[in-house]
């Protein structure tokens, strides 16, 4: 398996009947158009809700929300109202039926384009249709500052923090290979 992975809170259902599920099988799969995926077991309550509405929201949480995120991953929305139990606030999304989680630092509204049955999980391939970011993650010039948050990842049954920056994309551009290129 490939680790670490982001651990995210996916909200689904409707504003009137929200649900949330913890997902680690997620990521970006295309930039134009912006596309992502989540993989969910068919027996999960959220699987049914996402198929029904055709959308979901990926909510990125920081360390302060870790306990809530873990709790939402081990309890079923069939049996408990996770928003009520975890004191989460459901906000109306702009372009999807699924609610935003107010407490999350980033909310990514997604519309399902395709569902791939793969085995233990179904992969929901979705277009990102709207993104919301907490103002604390944007500088005075409007530039996104991801290192201002205390992010964490899922690493084979463990949660770990994300460390300091160690390089910037393209920092090796000045290096040449000895292959004659």
LINBELCOR-V736273 format. One record per residue. SS is DSSP state (2 for helix, 1 for strand, 0 for the rest). Layout:
SS
SS
//
This chain:
0
0
0
0
1
1
0
1
1
1
1
1
1
0
0
0
0
1
1
1
1
1
1
0
0
1
1
1
1
1
1
0
0
1
1
1
1
1
1
1
0
0
0
0
2
2
2
2
2
2
2
2
2
0
1
1
1
1
1
1
0
0
2
2
2
2
2
2
2
2
2
2
2
2
0
0
0
0
0
0
0
2
2
2
2
0
0
0
0
1
1
0
0
0
0
0
0
0
0
1
1
0
0
0
0
1
1
1
1
1
1
1
1
1
1
1
1
0
0
0
0
1
1
1
1
1
1
1
1
1
1
1
1
0
2
2
2
1
0
0
0
0
0
1
0
2
2
2
0
0
0
1
1
1
0
0
0
0
1
1
1
0
0
0
0
0
0
0
0
0
0
0
0
0
0
0
0
0
0
0
0
//
